[in-house]
């Protein structure tokens, strides 16, 4: 269907056993795979990616809080095990929340990155979620996420975009902020994110 509609990219994430949608479960209690499960999942995703690539569609994996691939070590293991057809959706916010500098991930995998989510993090709320054993949804409600350009955020997007420019990246830059729209007006924050990204992309040479 993606190909028929003119698309050339699919993003996917393992969601069948995750905790990020369950307000009763701390995000710290995310599922952890056994070695056998790692082998089965990585091989399976690579096969799906190969199938898609044979039809001219790239398949990116979205690492995400509360899922089987959350930490920097998870990303490294998956990208090593999955193989050459598998691509990565690099999410700066989830990467930071998972304990890894997104610029480090960009430097290692930008040649295989087909999508970038520009999500910022409010570090104090991130700390609350980890230390107080809160659910992912509670973190979202409290405002853990925001957009590029928000002075309350801690993610440095410029190094990620610089690496992207060096690799000739021409994919999407998606402004994301899972926030309560009754507390933080969406148009204000999307406008803030767009202005910040325009300034940063111009500085590093991304059109």
C-alpha positions, 0 to 999 in steps of 0.5 A: 500500500505504501508503494502504491500510494507513492511512498518509499519509507515505512517506520515501525516499532515493536508495540505488542509487549510494551509499557509506554501506553499503560499508565499503571506500569512504570516506564522503568519496567519495560520489557527486556529480551532474552538472547533468543528473543534478540536473535528472533526479533532482529532476524525477523525485522531484517527479513521484513526490511529486505522484503520492503527494500526489494520493492523500493521501500526503506524500513526504519525502526523507531526506538522508543521509551518503554519498549524493547529497544530503548537504551543506547546499548539496545540501539547498538545491539539491534543495528548490529544484529539486524543487518544492512537492510534495516534502517533507523528512525533517530528520535532525539528525545527518546534517545536522550531519555534512554540515556544516550546522546543523540549526536553519538547515535547520529555519528554511528548510524547516519548512513542508515538513518531515514527519518529524524524526530526532533523531540526535546526533553525537559530534564527535570521531568525526565528525572522525576519519571526515572527516580519516582518510577512513573509511567511513560504516560505520566511523564507525558502529562507532566511535560517531559517532552517539548520542541526544539528551541524551547529554553526548558529543553536540554537536547542539543540538536545542532550536532545531530543536524551537522552530522546529517548534513555531512552525510547528505541527509535529505529525509524528514525532520519531524517536529514532535512534542507529546504535550497536553494541549490544554497546558501548552498551546500547540501552535505556539510550540510548533511555531517555536520548533519550526523557527529553531529548526530552520535556523539550525538547518540553515547554519549546517547547510540542510535545505 
